[in-house]
């Protein structure tokens, strides 16, 4: 589960942002465990984005595949 989805599950019971076609009000950290997971994911994601080898490989991929 990525950062965005984990944060949605942390804010909304069952991860359901919409109910009856209307957006629900987020609950201030409905699920603390999922919020912690999202924060850990974000920290690791930031490390990867700053990694020189990752950047080099990402640039190569973009050049090869657009």
N, CA, C and O atoms as CSV, one atom per row, in Angstrom:
chain,resi,resn,atom,element,x,y,z
A,1,UNK,N,N,0.850,-1.160,0.000
A,1,UNK,CA,C,0.000,0.000,0.000
A,1,UNK,C,C,0.901,1.230,0.000
A,1,UNK,O,O,1.849,1.320,0.780
A,2,UNK,N,N,0.599,2.152,-0.863
A,2,UNK,CA,C,1.401,3.350,-0.948
A,2,UNK,C,C,0.965,4.428,0.033
A,2,UNK,O,O,0.027,4.237,0.807
A,3,UNK,N,N,1.643,5.541,-0.009
A,3,UNK,CA,C,1.416,6.638,0.931
A,3,UNK,C,C,-0.015,7.176,0.854
A,3,UNK,O,O,-0.684,7.310,1.879
A,4,UNK,N,N,-0.478,7.480,-0.344
A,4,UNK,CA,C,-1.793,8.101,-0.500
A,4,UNK,C,C,-2.899,7.199,0.024
A,4,UNK,O,O,-3.777,7.656,0.756
A,5,UNK,N,N,-2.867,5.929,-0.343
A,5,UNK,CA,C,-3.907,5.012,0.110
A,5,UNK,C,C,-3.819,4.791,1.620
A,5,UNK,O,O,-4.848,4.743,2.294
A,6,UNK,N,N,-2.618,4.659,2.153
A,6,UNK,CA,C,-2.471,4.459,3.594
A,6,UNK,C,C,-3.026,5.664,4.355
A,6,UNK,O,O,-3.672,5.496,5.389
A,7,UNK,N,N,-2.782,6.868,3.857
A,7,UNK,CA,C,-3.316,8.050,4.521
A,7,UNK,C,C,-4.845,8.095,4.428
A,7,UNK,O,O,-5.508,8.533,5.368
A,8,UNK,N,N,-5.403,7.646,3.305
A,8,UNK,CA,C,-6.858,7.620,3.186
A,8,UNK,C,C,-7.456,6.658,4.213
A,8,UNK,O,O,-8.463,6.969,4.849
A,9,UNK,N,N,-6.834,5.494,4.372
A,9,UNK,CA,C,-7.317,4.538,5.362
A,9,UNK,C,C,-7.116,5.070,6.777
A,9,UNK,O,O,-7.879,4.724,7.679
A,10,UNK,N,N,-6.106,5.899,6.981
A,10,UNK,CA,C,-5.872,6.483,8.301
A,10,UNK,C,C,-6.921,7.535,8.639
A,10,UNK,O,O,-7.215,7.761,9.813
A,11,UNK,N,N,-7.481,8.173,7.634
A,11,UNK,CA,C,-8.447,9.250,7.854
A,11,UNK,C,C,-9.903,8.806,7.780
A,11,UNK,O,O,-10.760,9.375,8.456
A,12,UNK,N,N,-10.191,7.785,6.956
A,12,UNK,CA,C,-11.570,7.379,6.707
A,12,UNK,C,C,-11.772,5.917,7.086
A,12,UNK,O,O,-10.996,5.064,6.655
A,13,UNK,N,N,-12.795,5.605,7.884
A,13,UNK,CA,C,-13.067,4.206,8.225
A,13,UNK,C,C,-13.252,3.367,6.961
A,13,UNK,O,O,-14.051,3.714,6.092
A,14,UNK,N,N,-12.523,2.279,6.865
A,14,UNK,CA,C,-12.617,1.405,5.695
A,14,UNK,C,C,-12.024,2.005,4.437
A,14,UNK,O,O,-12.151,1.415,3.363
A,15,UNK,N,N,-11.378,3.164,4.533
A,15,UNK,CA,C,-10.774,3.804,3.374
A,15,UNK,C,C,-11.786,4.429,2.427
A,15,UNK,O,O,-11.431,4.848,1.325
A,16,UNK,N,N,-13.044,4.495,2.849
A,16,UNK,CA,C,-14.111,5.019,1.992
A,16,UNK,C,C,-14.197,6.534,2.127
A,16,UNK,O,O,-14.678,7.056,3.132
A,17,UNK,N,N,-13.724,7.229,1.097
A,17,UNK,CA,C,-13.727,8.690,1.122
A,17,UNK,C,C,-15.111,9.242,0.785
A,17,UNK,O,O,-15.479,10.327,1.233
A,18,UNK,N,N,-15.870,8.490,-0.004
A,18,UNK,CA,C,-17.193,8.936,-0.429
A,18,UNK,C,C,-18.267,8.010,0.127
A,18,UNK,O,O,-18.068,6.799,0.222
A,19,UNK,N,N,-19.390,8.585,0.489
A,19,UNK,CA,C,-20.519,7.808,0.992
A,19,UNK,C,C,-21.774,8.404,0.375
A,19,UNK,O,O,-22.060,9.587,0.559
A,20,UNK,N,N,-22.516,7.592,-0.351
A,20,UNK,CA,C,-23.729,8.090,-0.999
A,20,UNK,C,C,-23.450,9.157,-2.030
A,20,UNK,O,O,-24.281,10.039,-2.243
A,21,UNK,N,N,-22.289,9.099,-2.680
A,21,UNK,CA,C,-21.922,10.061,-3.706
A,21,UNK,C,C,-21.361,11.364,-3.172
A,21,UNK,O,O,-20.989,12.242,-3.950
A,22,UNK,N,N,-21.295,11.502,-1.857
A,22,UNK,CA,C,-20.768,12.726,-1.257
A,22,UNK,C,C,-19.488,12.410,-0.496
A,22,UNK,O,O,-19.345,11.341,0.098
A,23,UNK,N,N,-18.558,13.368,-0.528
A,23,UNK,CA,C,-17.303,13.181,0.194
A,23,UNK,C,C,-17.548,13.278,1.693
A,23,UNK,O,O,-18.196,14.207,2.175
A,24,UNK,N,N,-17.018,12.298,2.421
A,24,UNK,CA,C,-17.160,12.291,3.874
A,24,UNK,C,C,-16.165,13.248,4.507
A,24,UNK,O,O,-15.135,13.570,3.917
A,25,UNK,N,N,-16.481,13.694,5.705
A,25,UNK,CA,C,-15.532,14.486,6.478
A,25,UNK,C,C,-14.459,13.542,7.013
A,25,UNK,O,O,-14.792,12.511,7.599
A,26,UNK,N,N,-13.188,13.868,6.827
A,26,UNK,CA,C,-12.145,12.982,7.362
A,26,UNK,C,C,-12.158,13.022,8.889
A,26,UNK,O,O,-12.383,14.065,9.503
A,27,UNK,N,N,-11.912,11.871,9.471
A,27,UNK,CA,C,-11.784,11.808,10.917
A,27,UNK,C,C,-10.319,12.042,11.240
A,27,UNK,O,O,-9.438,11.475,10.593
A,28,UNK,N,N,-10.058,12.868,12.231
A,28,UNK,CA,C,-8.668,13.166,12.580
A,28,UNK,C,C,-7.984,11.906,13.069
A,28,UNK,O,O,-8.045,11.558,14.249
A,29,UNK,N,N,-7.346,11.246,12.159
A,29,UNK,CA,C,-6.578,10.026,12.398
A,29,UNK,C,C,-7.425,8.918,13.013
A,29,UNK,O,O,-7.265,8.531,14.170
A,30,UNK,N,N,-8.327,8.434,12.179
A,30,UNK,CA,C,-9.191,7.312,12.513
A,30,UNK,C,C,-8.379,6.086,12.906
A,30,UNK,O,O,-8.740,5.363,13.834
A,31,UNK,N,N,-7.274,5.857,12.189
A,31,UNK,CA,C,-6.459,4.661,12.441
A,31,UNK,C,C,-4.995,5.071,12.584
A,31,UNK,O,O,-4.315,5.323,11.590
A,32,UNK,N,N,-4.519,5.135,13.813
A,32,UNK,CA,C,-3.147,5.579,14.079
A,32,UNK,C,C,-2.112,4.638,13.475
A,32,UNK,O,O,-1.057,5.089,13.027
A,33,UNK,N,N,-2.398,3.334,13.457
A,33,UNK,CA,C,-1.444,2.374,12.889
A,33,UNK,C,C,-1.232,2.637,11.402
A,33,UNK,O,O,-0.097,2.622,10.924
A,34,UNK,N,N,-2.302,2.873,10.679
A,34,UNK,CA,C,-2.171,3.142,9.239
A,34,UNK,C,C,-1.485,4.481,8.984
A,34,UNK,O,O,-0.762,4.640,8.000
A,35,UNK,N,N,-1.716,5.443,9.877
A,35,UNK,CA,C,-1.015,6.726,9.739
A,35,UNK,C,C,0.486,6.523,9.921
A,35,UNK,O,O,1.281,7.098,9.179
A,36,UNK,N,N,0.877,5.715,10.896
A,36,UNK,CA,C,2.294,5.429,11.126
A,36,UNK,C,C,2.902,4.718,9.918
A,36,UNK,O,O,4.029,5.015,9.523
A,37,UNK,N,N,2.158,3.786,9.335
A,37,UNK,CA,C,2.628,3.088,8.136
A,37,UNK,C,C,2.853,4.090,7.009
A,37,UNK,O,O,3.869,4.034,6.317
A,38,UNK,N,N,1.905,5.005,6.827
A,38,UNK,CA,C,2.031,6.011,5.770
A,38,UNK,C,C,3.248,6.896,5.997
A,38,UNK,O,O,3.963,7.223,5.050
A,39,UNK,N,N,3.487,7.284,7.234
A,39,UNK,CA,C,4.635,8.134,7.536
A,39,UNK,C,C,5.953,7.399,7.274
A,39,UNK,O,O,6.904,7.986,6.758
A,40,UNK,N,N,6.002,6.118,7.630
A,40,UNK,CA,C,7.218,5.331,7.364
A,40,UNK,C,C,7.448,5.174,5.865
A,40,UNK,O,O,8.576,5.292,5.387
A,41,UNK,N,N,6.366,4.904,5.122
A,41,UNK,CA,C,6.477,4.777,3.670
A,41,UNK,C,C,7.003,6.068,3.071
A,41,UNK,O,O,7.891,6.043,2.218
A,42,UNK,N,N,6.462,7.195,3.512
A,42,UNK,CA,C,6.883,8.493,2.976
A,42,UNK,C,C,8.372,8.734,3.233
A,42,UNK,O,O,9.076,9.242,2.360
A,43,UNK,N,N,8.851,8.376,4.413
A,43,UNK,CA,C,10.267,8.576,4.743
A,43,UNK,C,C,11.159,7.729,3.833
A,43,UNK,O,O,12.172,8.218,3.332
A,44,UNK,N,N,10.794,6.479,3.618
A,44,UNK,CA,C,11.590,5.601,2.740
A,44,UNK,C,C,11.515,6.073,1.299
A,44,UNK,O,O,12.510,6.038,0.575
A,45,UNK,N,N,10.332,6.517,0.881
A,45,UNK,CA,C,10.134,7.011,-0.476
A,45,UNK,C,C,11.036,8.220,-0.722
A,45,UNK,O,O,11.621,8.359,-1.796
A,46,UNK,N,N,11.142,9.079,0.265
A,46,UNK,CA,C,12.013,10.256,0.159
A,46,UNK,C,C,13.474,9.831,0.006
A,46,UNK,O,O,14.209,10.417,-0.789
A,47,UNK,N,N,13.895,8.824,0.759
A,47,UNK,CA,C,15.270,8.313,0.644
A,47,UNK,C,C,15.538,7.808,-0.764
A,47,UNK,O,O,16.591,8.084,-1.340
A,48,UNK,N,N,14.593,7.075,-1.310
A,48,UNK,CA,C,14.766,6.519,-2.657
A,48,UNK,C,C,14.841,7.635,-3.687
A,48,UNK,O,O,15.695,7.606,-4.573
A,49,UNK,N,N,13.958,8.614,-3.579
A,49,UNK,CA,C,13.952,9.707,-4.560
A,49,UNK,C,C,15.253,10.484,-4.565
A,49,UNK,O,O,15.624,11.048,-5.594
A,50,UNK,N,N,15.955,10.529,-3.444
A,50,UNK,CA,C,17.216,11.267,-3.344
A,50,UNK,C,C,18.432,10.420,-3.703
A,50,UNK,O,O,19.540,10.948,-3.799
A,51,UNK,N,N,18.248,9.129,-3.902
A,51,UNK,CA,C,19.347,8.219,-4.192
A,51,UNK,C,C,19.882,8.451,-5.614
A,51,UNK,O,O,19.110,8.473,-6.573
A,52,UNK,N,N,21.194,8.623,-5.742
A,52,UNK,CA,C,21.803,8.926,-7.047
A,52,UNK,C,C,21.612,7.794,-8.048
A,52,UNK,O,O,21.308,8.045,-9.214
A,53,UNK,N,N,21.786,6.559,-7.608
A,53,UNK,CA,C,21.611,5.426,-8.522
A,53,UNK,C,C,20.162,5.356,-9.008
A,53,UNK,O,O,19.921,5.102,-10.188
A,54,UNK,N,N,19.211,5.574,-8.124
A,54,UNK,CA,C,17.803,5.565,-8.515
A,54,UNK,C,C,17.548,6.648,-9.563
A,54,UNK,O,O,16.885,6.391,-10.569
A,55,UNK,N,N,18.066,7.850,-9.337
A,55,UNK,CA,C,17.874,8.940,-10.285
A,55,UNK,C,C,18.461,8.601,-11.650
A,55,UNK,O,O,17.845,8.865,-12.682
A,56,UNK,N,N,19.661,8.012,-11.647
A,56,UNK,CA,C,20.309,7.623,-12.895
A,56,UNK,C,C,19.472,6.588,-13.646
A,56,UNK,O,O,19.256,6.719,-14.850
A,57,UNK,N,N,19.009,5.572,-12.945
A,57,UNK,CA,C,18.198,4.528,-13.572
A,57,UNK,C,C,16.852,5.076,-14.047
A,57,UNK,O,O,16.346,4.679,-15.096
A,58,UNK,N,N,16.289,5.976,-13.277
A,58,UNK,CA,C,15.016,6.599,-13.653
A,58,UNK,C,C,15.189,7.407,-14.941
A,58,UNK,O,O,14.353,7.331,-15.842
A,59,UNK,N,N,16.276,8.181,-15.026
A,59,UNK,CA,C,16.547,8.959,-16.239
A,59,UNK,C,C,16.753,8.046,-17.446
A,59,UNK,O,O,16.254,8.330,-18.535
A,60,UNK,N,N,17.491,6.945,-17.251
A,60,UNK,CA,C,17.687,5.985,-18.349
A,60,UNK,C,C,16.356,5.401,-18.810
A,60,UNK,O,O,16.121,5.256,-20.010
A,61,UNK,N,N,15.513,5.075,-17.888
A,61,UNK,CA,C,14.207,4.501,-18.227
A,61,UNK,C,C,13.362,5.512,-19.006
A,61,UNK,O,O,12.723,5.166,-20.000
A,62,UNK,N,N,13.366,6.748,-18.549
A,62,UNK,CA,C,12.581,7.778,-19.230
A,62,UNK,C,C,13.103,8.025,-20.654
A,62,UNK,O,O,12.316,8.243,-21.574
A,63,UNK,N,N,14.410,7.991,-20.829
A,63,UNK,CA,C,14.981,8.187,-22.164
A,63,UNK,C,C,14.599,7.027,-23.082
A,63,UNK,O,O,14.305,7.229,-24.260
A,64,UNK,N,N,14.605,5.819,-22.537
A,64,UNK,CA,C,14.296,4.642,-23.352
A,64,UNK,C,C,12.801,4.491,-23.621
A,64,UNK,O,O,12.415,3.992,-24.677
A,65,UNK,N,N,11.960,4.913,-22.686
A,65,UNK,CA,C,10.538,4.613,-22.802
A,65,UNK,C,C,9.632,5.833,-22.770
A,65,UNK,O,O,8.408,5.708,-22.819
A,66,UNK,N,N,10.227,6.993,-22.690
A,66,UNK,CA,C,9.445,8.218,-22.741
A,66,UNK,C,C,8.822,8.647,-21.523
A,66,UNK,O,O,8.148,9.677,-21.504
